[in-house]
Amino acid sequence: MSTLTPIEIEQRLLRLPEWDYADNAIHAEFEFENFKDCFSAMSRIAFECEALNHHPEWTNEYNVLKIILTTHDAGGVTDKDFKLALAIEHIVEEDED
Ligand SMILES: C[C@H](O)[C@H](O)[C@H]1CNC2=NC(N)=NC(=O)C2=N1
């Protein structure tokens, strides 16, 4: 899978306002009510990662989850990263309801 150009990345990011592009990856930070809600979302995201065979670099500090997505095999951002970012958005949005 080939990497996307910065223009293509910025275009795709218009649909993902929580995410931004830096250091050859897309980044997002999500704040939850508490640790439990954050970890619960991480658990559901983990199953999505396995289904897509695409895994983030992520950190959790109490109720905050920071996610970095890039495609190691391609050496940059690809559609795989956006596919997972979209799935993450849906999971996080479910929590907000
Ligand atoms: C061998 C290869 O690294 C793996 O098949 C998959 C696993 N998950 C992955 N996740 C991410 N973010 N990038 C990859 O290139 C990637 N590759």
The ligand as an SDF file (V2000), in Angstrom:
LIG
                    3D

 17 18  0  0  0  0  0  0  0  0999 V2000
    4.3350   -7.2350    9.7040 C   0  0  0  0  0  0  0  0  0  0  0  0
    3.5160   -5.9720    9.8290 C   0  0  0  0  0  0  0  0  0  0  0  0
    4.1600   -5.0270   10.6380 O   0  0  0  0  0  0  0  0  0  0  0  0
    2.1730   -6.2890   10.4580 C   0  0  0  0  0  0  0  0  0  0  0  0
    1.4920   -7.2110    9.6620 O   0  0  0  0  0  0  0  0  0  0  0  0
    1.2470   -5.1020   10.5470 C   0  0  0  0  0  0  0  0  0  0  0  0
    0.7050   -5.0640   11.9400 C   0  0  0  0  0  0  0  0  0  0  0  0
    0.1730   -3.8380   12.3540 N   0  0  0  0  0  0  0  0  0  0  0  0
    0.5990   -2.6980   11.8220 C   0  0  0  0  0  0  0  0  0  0  0  0
    0.2260   -1.5280   12.3530 N   0  0  0  0  0  0  0  0  0  0  0  0
    0.6880   -0.3780   11.8530 C   0  0  0  0  0  0  0  0  0  0  0  0
    0.2960    0.7840   12.4340 N   0  0  0  0  0  0  0  0  0  0  0  0
    1.4790   -0.3440   10.8210 N   0  0  0  0  0  0  0  0  0  0  0  0
    1.9100   -1.4460   10.1850 C   0  0  0  0  0  0  0  0  0  0  0  0
    2.6610   -1.3620    9.2080 O   0  0  0  0  0  0  0  0  0  0  0  0
    1.4670   -2.7130   10.6870 C   0  0  0  0  0  0  0  0  0  0  0  0
    1.8430   -3.8780   10.1370 N   0  0  0  0  0  0  0  0  0  0  0  0
  1  2  1  0
  2  3  1  0
  2  4  1  0
  4  5  1  0
  4  6  1  0
  6  7  1  0
  6 17  1  0
  7  8  1  0
  8  9  1  0
  9 10  2  0
  9 16  1  0
 10 11  1  0
 11 12  1  0
 11 13  2  0
 13 14  1  0
 14 15  2  0
 14 16  1  0
 16 17  2  0
M  END
$$$$
